[in-house]
Amino acid sequence: MESYWKILLIFAVYWQSILILKQYGILKRFNIDNHGPLLMIRTTKGQKFLDRIASAKSFWRLFGDAGIPLMLFGMFLMFALIIFSDILMVTSLHEQTMPPPSEIHELRNIFLIPGINEFIPVVWGIIGLIVTLVVHEFSHAIMSKAEDIRVKSMGIILVLIPIGGFAEPDEEQLFGIRDKDKGRENEVTPDQKTATRRQRVRILTAGVMANFVTAFVAFVLFFIVIGSIAPVSNVVITDVVLGSPADDIGLTGMTVITHINDKKIENGSVFHAHIASLPVGEVFKMGIKKDGKTSEVLLKPDIEKGGIISGVKFNEIVPGMPGEKAGLVEDTIITRIDDVPIYDTQDFSDFMVNTTSGQEIIIYTIVDNEQINYSITLASHPADGEKGFIGISGFSTLVISRSIGVSVGEYPARELLHFLQMIPNMMTGVAGWVILLVLPFPNPFISFAGFNTSIYMFYEPIGWAVPLGVGVFWLANSLLWIGWMNFYVGLFNCLPMLPLDGGHVFRDTLHSILARLFGNEERMGVIAGKVATGFALLMLASLLFMIIAPKLAHGL
């Protein structure tokens, strides 16, 4: 709550500053308009540069024509997704199965604004947003020039930070401005032209087409880059015991273990097996990676504190389930179930998949270095009523080596990278596109917002990327967010919702269809405008419903 007050205070100071600058004419002096807290910074520079780029008029018109069916397909897809989501939510409300609201339903996470949306990293999000806005608005401006429509100005939109860009084609030429007194379109001077409907649609679809092309190029480059990244290990030190051999040589948490002697350590099970097989009291070499640097250290186990423990740690308990009723607590380590040793998450999964509802099991655990056993009668699994369910989640493999004084956990580095590299192969089906769309957000597949410091420590560049060092991860992050932002903004602008590009294209397309069917161009234009406005209100109501429905269902 305190952070919201800080944001509110910053916003209040910002808005007051705008009012003061406007009062003294400073905004006008620098060609800046404001609409409440929103600033539009204009410039007329760059016209000759636009003319040079737009000189290949045939190419740009072909580019715009290619964007029309793409825009219409995106429009249908987005409309269908929103209506389908609304139907699912209404059904959930009726059947009282609506899941509780999550972070996705928070207002700040609806907007694709880095620093506001908690799922978008600030630096990479800003890079992606800037590229997206520049590409989108420059494409409108270039296409306007190619169609001989004057571009009055270009600029950026600010609300504390850049949230958009704009190009201002001459509205009289692009849309036609009706004379308020005579109720007809203004006359066009001889040196002006009014855009045909086809030209107008080309100009409006150019931004979306450019976003999709940029997204395609960025994603292709992203998948090429991650092809030159390899996992070094899945194993990381999570804790070091004070006064232990590991502590004596300066080992700390968040250190990746790459090998022991000449044995590559790929997962917790291999670490357990190799530590257990070492001769008692013998010094061994451990390869580590910390802060992007690899090295080797020498360790001598403490034979008086021998022993190694492997198991599965869980960090969440489902209320009302057998685990909670039996007294299980979070961060407990499961080492055995009945007579079956549990060394890692795969062992746990293999055991549970063969259980049944009502089956009694004994779970052997370690809690705060104390061994505790629990007798539990399994409930029905929510996803498969025949299988047993303890009511715990958030699993991870944990290995504790008392002789060297470390706790070791696993991160699925190898599995994550393999999944990301397989996404292009999934793009031939619907699943691949859905995964790409929801990738940065919590989802049933995998969540990945880029290689942050706690993730890229598990990887290293290979091949041509070796000279880049850590820069290869920065490059991958930039490409990921440039691609994702362009993809998402392109889809959003396809919505048949004024004043978005898709809304204008929908209105013009409907106008053309109605005029061909019924004639009376002017009247059909009025009808198309009213239908487009109705669709815009419907889309807005649908989006708001998706945000507030989970909160209403749970009385929040």
C-alpha positions, 0 to 999 in steps of 0.5 A, spaced: 500 500 500 505 504 501 508 504 494 501 506 491 501 512 495 508 514 493 506 513 486 500 517 487 504 523 490 509 522 484 503 523 479 500 529 483 507 532 483 508 531 475 500 533 474 501 540 478 508 541 474 504 540 467 499 545 469 504 550 471 508 549 465 502 550 461 500 557 465 506 560 463 506 558 456 512 554 456 508 547 453 506 551 447 513 554 446 516 547 445 510 545 441 507 540 446 500 539 448 497 536 454 490 533 455 490 532 462 496 529 465 497 526 458 503 530 454 504 530 446 510 532 444 510 534 437 516 535 431 515 537 424 522 535 423 524 528 419 519 530 413 525 529 408 527 523 411 520 520 410 520 522 403 526 518 401 523 512 405 516 513 402 519 514 395 518 506 393 511 507 393 509 501 389 513 497 395 509 500 400 502 500 397 504 492 396 506 492 403 499 495 405 495 491 401 498 485 404 497 487 411 489 488 410 487 480 410 492 480 416 489 485 420 482 482 418 484 475 421 487 478 427 481 482 428 476 476 427 481 472 432 481 477 437 474 478 437 473 471 438 478 470 444 474 476 448 467 473 446 470 466 448 473 468 454 466 472 456 462 466 455 467 462 459 467 467 465 459 467 465 459 460 465 464 460 471 459 465 475 453 461 474 456 454 476 460 458 481 467 455 479 470 462 478 477 461 480 480 467 485 483 473 482 490 473 481 496 478 479 493 478 472 487 481 474 490 487 477 489 494 474 496 495 473 498 488 469 493 490 464 497 495 461 503 494 457 507 499 461 514 497 464 515 499 471 507 498 472 506 491 469 509 487 474 511 481 469 514 486 464 522 487 466 523 495 466 529 495 462 528 490 456 520 492 457 522 499 455 527 497 449 521 493 446 516 498 447 520 504 444 522 499 438 514 498 438 512 505 438 517 507 433 515 502 428 508 502 428 507 510 428 513 511 423 509 506 418 503 510 418 507 516 416 511 512 411 505 509 408 501 516 408 507 519 404 507 513 399 499 515 398 501 523 398 497 524 404 501 530 408 504 528 415 503 534 419 507 532 425 510 526 429 512 525 436 511 521 443 506 521 448 508 521 455 504 520 462 511 520 466 514 515 461 513 514 454 507 510 453 506 511 446 508 515 439 504 518 434 504 520 427 499 525 425 497 525 417 492 530 415 485 528 417 482 532 412 485 528 407 485 522 410 478 521 413 475 528 410 472 533 415 465 535 415 462 542 415 458 542 421 454 548 418 452 544 411 453 537 413 457 535 408 465 534 407 469 540 406 472 542 399 479 540 397 483 545 394 487 543 388 493 541 391 490 537 396 487 530 395 482 526 399 484 519 401 480 513 397 477 508 402 483 503 399 488 508 401 486 509 408 485 502 410 492 501 407 495 507 412 491 504 418 493 497 417 501 499 416 502 500 423 500 493 425 503 490 419 510 493 421 509 490 428 508 483 426 514 483 421 518 486 426 515 481 431 517 475 426 524 478 425 525 479 432 523 472 434 527 469 429 533 472 431 531 470 438 531 463 437 537 463 433 541 466 439 538 461 444 541 456 440 548 459 442 546 458 449 547 452 453 546 449 460 552 448 465 548 445 470 541 444 474 545 444 481 545 450 485 548 451 492 542 454 496 545 454 503 552 454 507 552 451 514 557 456 518 563 453 520 563 448 515 568 446 510 564 449 504 564 456 509 571 455 510 573 456 503 568 462 502 562 458 498 556 462 498 548 461 496 547 462 489 553 458 486 552 453 481 556 446 481 558 444 474 563 438 476 566 434 482 573 432 480 572 430 473 564 428 473 559 433 470 554 434 475 547 435 471 542 434 477 541 433 484 541 425 483 548 425 480 551 430 485 548 425 491 551 419 488 558 422 486 558 425 493 556 419 497 561 415 493 567 419 494 573 416 499 572 418 506 576 424 508 579 425 501 580 432 498 576 433 492 575 438 486 569 442 485 567 446 479 563 452 480 560 458 477 559 465 481 557 472 478 558 469 471 565 466 473 567 459 473 573 456 477 575 450 481 575 449 489 578 444 493 574 441 499 575 436 504 569 433 507 568 433 515 568 425 517 565 427 523 559 430 520 558 425 515 552 423 511 548 426 505 540 427 505 536 427 498 529 429 498 523 433 495 522 440 498 515 443 498 513 450 499 505 450 499 500 446 502 493 446 499 487 448 505 483 442 507 487 437 504 490 431 507 497 434 508 494 440 512 490 435 516 496 431 518 500 437 520 505 437 514 508 444 514 511 448 508 519 447 507 518 440 509 523 435 506 520 428 504 525 423 504 521 416 503 514 414 502 512 407 505 518 403 503 520 407 497 526 412 497 525 419 494 531 422 492 528 427 487 521 430 484 521 425 479 521 419 484 515 423 488 511 424 481 513 416 479 510 414 486 504 419 486 502 417 479 500 410 482 496 411 488 489 411 489 484 415 493 483 413 500 490 409 500 494 410 506 501 412 506 507 413 511 511 420 509 518 420 512 520 427 512 526 432 515 523 438 519 529 443 522 534 437 522 528 433 525 525 426 522 518 426 523 513 421 520 506 422 518 500 417 516 496 420 511 490 417 507 490 420 500 484 424 497 482 424 490 486 428 485 483 434 483 485 433 475 484 425 476 479 423 481 482 416 481 489 418 483 491 420 490 492 427 492 496 429 499 495 437 498 502 439 497 505 443 491 511 447 489 516 441 489 523 442 488 529 437 489 534 438 495 540 435 497 544 436 504 551 434 504 553 434 512 560 433 511 561 439 506 556 443 509 551 445 503 544 444 501 543 444 494 537 445 490 535 444 482 533 449 477 530 446 471 535 450 466 536 444 461 529 443 461 527 450 460 532 451 454 529 445 451 522 448 451 524 455 449 528 452 443 522 447 441 517 453 441 518 454 433 516 447 432 510 448 435 508 454 431 505 450 426 499 448 431 495 453 435 499 451 442 505 454 439 502 461 438 498 460 445 505 459 448 508 465 445 502 470 447 502 468 454 510 466 455 511 472 460 505 471 464 503 465 469 500 460 465 499 452 465 505 451 460 511 455 462 513 462 464 519 466 462 520 473 462 528 473 460 534 471 462 535 475 469 541 474 473 538 468 477 537 465 471 543 466 466 548 463 472 545 456 469 547 458 462 553 459 458 554 462 451 557 457 446 560 457 438 559 464 435 556 467 442 562 466 446 566 473 445 559 476 447 559 473 454 554 476 458 552 480 452 548 474 449 543 474 454 542 481 454 541 480 446 536 475 447 532 479 452 532 485 448 530 480 442 524 477 446 521 483 448 522 487 442 518 481 439 513 480 444 511 487 445 510 488 437 506 481 437 502 483 442 501 491 440 499 488 433 494 484 436 491 489 440 490 494 435 487 489 430 481 489 435 474 492 432 474 498 437 475 505 435 480 509 436 484 503 435 487 502 427 482 496 427 476 500 429 477 504 423 479 499 418 472 495 421 468 501 420 471 502 413 470 495 411 463 495 413 462 501 410 464 498 403 460 492 404 454 495 406 455 500 400 455 495 395 449 491 398 445 497 399 448 503 395 446 510 398 454 511 400 453 517 405 447 513 409 451 506 409 457 510 412 453 513 418 450 506 419 457 503 419 460 508 424 454 507 429 456 499 428 463 501 429 462 505 435 457 499 438 463 494 437 467 499 441 463 499 447 462 492 447 469 490 446 470 495 452 465 492 456 468 485 455 475 487 457 472 490 463 468 484 465 474 480 464 478 484 469 472 485 475 468 478 474 473 474 478 473 480 484 465 480 484 465 472 484 469 472 490 466 479 494 473 482 493 
